[in-house]
Amino acid sequence: MSEDQDVASGGIVLSPAQLKERKKKNIAIALALVFFVALIFWTTIIRIQSNIDMGMS
């Protein structure tokens, strides 16, 4: 595909370095999202367990 075709179709051509940086950024965002979801999950489990323990005593 030539550069003229990419520009005509509205596409943006990224250099290999830009693609590498985009991939690293996407991986960092994904890891941060997974960490946040895990943090919320464990916080919820701990709070539910605490409420169950309070109800049994």
MIPAVO-835422 format. One line per field, with one value per residue: residue number from 0; residue in one letter; z negated, x, y negated of N, C-alpha, C in turn. Coordinates in Angstrom, 3 decimals, always signed. Each point is the difference from the previous one (the first is absolute). Layout:
<zazas>
pos: c(NUM | ...)
code: c(a | ...)
nzz: c(Z | ...)
nxx: c(X | ...)
nyy: c(Y | ...)
cazz: c(Z | ...)
caxx: c(X | ...)
cayy: c(Y | ...)
czz: c(Z | ...)
cxx: c(X | ...)
cyy: c(Y | ...)
</zazas>
This chain:
<zazas>
pos: c(0 | 1 | 2 | 3 | 4 | 5 | 6 | 7 | 8 | 9 | 10 | 11 | 12 | 13 | 14 | 15 | 16 | 17 | 18 | 19 | 20 | 21 | 22 | 23 | 24 | 25 | 26 | 27 | 28 | 29 | 30 | 31 | 32 | 33 | 34 | 35 | 36 | 37 | 38 | 39 | 40 | 41 | 42 | 43 | 44 | 45 | 46 | 47 | 48 | 49 | 50 | 51 | 52 | 53 | 54 | 55 | 56)
code: c(m | s | e | d | q | d | v | a | s | g | g | i | v | l | s | p | a | q | l | k | e | r | k | k | k | n | i | a | i | a | l | a | l | v | f | f | v | a | l | i | f | w | t | t | i | i | r | i | q | s | n | i | d | m | g | m | s)
nzz: c(+0.000 | +0.828 | -0.247 | +1.330 | +0.066 | -0.902 | +0.558 | +1.186 | -0.629 | -0.380 | +0.403 | -1.145 | +0.579 | -0.868 | -0.505 | +0.233 | -0.175 | +0.766 | +0.832 | -0.181 | +0.062 | +1.038 | +0.405 | -0.327 | +0.570 | +1.002 | -0.058 | -0.153 | +0.928 | +0.730 | -0.320 | +0.225 | +1.074 | +0.296 | -0.328 | +0.645 | +0.968 | -0.071 | -0.077 | +0.902 | +0.711 | -0.318 | +0.251 | +1.053 | +0.325 | -0.305 | +0.639 | +0.979 | -0.028 | -0.089 | +0.920 | +0.635 | -0.303 | +0.280 | +1.007 | +0.007 | -0.380)
nxx: c(+0.846 | -0.282 | +0.838 | -0.086 | +0.013 | +0.973 | +0.564 | -0.191 | +0.360 | +0.733 | +0.845 | +0.552 | +1.143 | +0.189 | +1.058 | +0.952 | +0.726 | -0.850 | +0.022 | +1.336 | +0.059 | -0.817 | +0.718 | +1.129 | -0.528 | -0.432 | +1.175 | +0.580 | -0.820 | +0.236 | +1.284 | -0.078 | -0.699 | +0.820 | +1.016 | -0.625 | -0.319 | +1.241 | +0.430 | -0.875 | +0.368 | +1.301 | -0.140 | -0.720 | +0.867 | +0.973 | -0.664 | -0.273 | +1.251 | +0.372 | -0.900 | +0.460 | +1.271 | -0.349 | -0.607 | +1.082 | +0.556)
nyy: c(+1.165 | -0.927 | -0.998 | -0.198 | +1.314 | +0.022 | -1.042 | +0.543 | +1.116 | -1.025 | +0.940 | +0.317 | -0.265 | +0.980 | -0.588 | +0.892 | -1.101 | -0.663 | +1.034 | +0.031 | -1.320 | +0.089 | +1.047 | -0.645 | -1.072 | +0.754 | +0.593 | -1.188 | -0.460 | +1.088 | -0.080 | -1.294 | +0.292 | +0.982 | -0.799 | -0.983 | +0.835 | +0.493 | -1.253 | -0.366 | +1.063 | -0.117 | -1.276 | +0.333 | +0.946 | -0.855 | -0.951 | +0.849 | +0.477 | -1.268 | -0.272 | +1.065 | -0.324 | -1.241 | +0.544 | +0.761 | -1.134)
cazz: c(+0.000 | +0.061 | -0.939 | +0.573 | -0.267 | -1.429 | -0.244 | +0.677 | -0.729 | -1.342 | -0.937 | -0.447 | +0.028 | -1.135 | +0.152 | -0.925 | -1.359 | -0.541 | -0.282 | -1.198 | -1.136 | -0.189 | -0.606 | -1.392 | -0.701 | -0.147 | -1.007 | -1.299 | -0.324 | -0.315 | -1.318 | -1.008 | -0.097 | -0.697 | -1.396 | -0.606 | -0.149 | -1.068 | -1.256 | -0.328 | -0.307 | -1.319 | -0.987 | -0.162 | -0.704 | -1.400 | -0.670 | -0.155 | -1.061 | -1.260 | -0.337 | -0.388 | -1.341 | -0.967 | -0.143 | -0.708 | -1.416)
caxx: c(-0.846 | +0.821 | -0.370 | -1.138 | -1.221 | -0.298 | -0.510 | -1.291 | -1.000 | -0.162 | +0.838 | +1.240 | +1.085 | +0.895 | +1.313 | +0.185 | +0.248 | -1.286 | -0.796 | +0.569 | -0.406 | -1.445 | -0.202 | +0.424 | -1.003 | -1.207 | +0.273 | -0.006 | -1.396 | -0.663 | +0.461 | -0.589 | -1.418 | -0.082 | +0.325 | -1.119 | -1.116 | +0.370 | -0.088 | -1.423 | -0.514 | +0.454 | -0.618 | -1.391 | +0.006 | +0.359 | -1.130 | -1.088 | +0.407 | -0.100 | -1.418 | -0.457 | +0.542 | -0.726 | -1.354 | +0.033 | +0.390)
cayy: c(-1.165 | -1.209 | -1.054 | -0.718 | +0.763 | -0.127 | -1.350 | -0.111 | +0.784 | -0.551 | +0.735 | -0.602 | +0.974 | -0.171 | +0.607 | +1.135 | -0.497 | -0.450 | +1.199 | +0.613 | -0.831 | +0.176 | +1.314 | -0.102 | -0.807 | +0.812 | +1.024 | -0.677 | -0.309 | +1.269 | +0.446 | -0.889 | +0.348 | +1.292 | -0.259 | -0.714 | +0.940 | +0.935 | -0.742 | -0.143 | +1.336 | +0.430 | -0.882 | +0.446 | +1.291 | -0.246 | -0.670 | +0.977 | +0.921 | -0.737 | -0.094 | +1.345 | +0.266 | -0.823 | +0.544 | +1.278 | -0.151)
czz: c(+0.000 | -0.995 | +0.505 | -0.281 | -1.469 | -0.318 | +0.611 | -0.759 | -1.431 | -1.034 | -0.357 | -0.041 | -1.154 | +0.279 | -0.950 | -1.438 | -0.659 | -0.342 | -1.273 | -1.252 | -0.291 | -0.694 | -1.476 | -0.828 | -0.242 | -1.049 | -1.396 | -0.443 | -0.401 | -1.383 | -1.118 | -0.205 | -0.748 | -1.482 | -0.711 | -0.237 | -1.133 | -1.368 | -0.454 | -0.409 | -1.421 | -1.112 | -0.280 | -0.783 | -1.483 | -0.744 | -0.204 | -1.133 | -1.362 | -0.453 | -0.409 | -1.404 | -1.066 | -0.248 | -0.800 | -1.479 | -0.846)
cxx: c(+0.894 | -0.510 | -1.207 | -1.307 | -0.394 | -0.604 | -1.380 | -1.091 | -0.194 | +0.846 | +1.256 | +1.043 | +0.943 | +1.320 | +0.107 | +0.250 | -1.301 | -0.896 | +0.489 | -0.414 | -1.490 | -0.280 | +0.395 | -1.014 | -1.273 | +0.179 | -0.025 | -1.425 | -0.746 | +0.406 | -0.577 | -1.477 | -0.190 | +0.292 | -1.164 | -1.183 | +0.297 | -0.098 | -1.446 | -0.594 | +0.399 | -0.563 | -1.431 | -0.065 | +0.306 | -1.159 | -1.173 | +0.330 | -0.110 | -1.455 | -0.564 | +0.475 | -0.742 | -1.401 | -0.034 | +0.335 | -1.079)
cyy: c(-1.231 | -1.030 | -0.784 | +0.721 | -0.119 | -1.361 | -0.159 | +0.754 | -0.502 | +0.708 | -0.767 | +1.106 | -0.302 | +0.698 | +1.191 | -0.452 | -0.463 | +1.184 | +0.693 | -0.778 | +0.147 | +1.330 | -0.025 | -0.777 | +0.809 | +1.089 | -0.623 | -0.324 | +1.276 | +0.500 | -0.860 | +0.328 | +1.316 | -0.186 | -0.676 | +0.942 | +0.986 | -0.678 | -0.165 | +1.349 | +0.409 | -0.883 | +0.425 | +1.306 | -0.203 | -0.660 | +0.954 | +0.966 | -0.667 | -0.094 | +1.351 | +0.315 | -0.800 | +0.556 | +1.276 | -0.154 | -0.602)
</zazas>
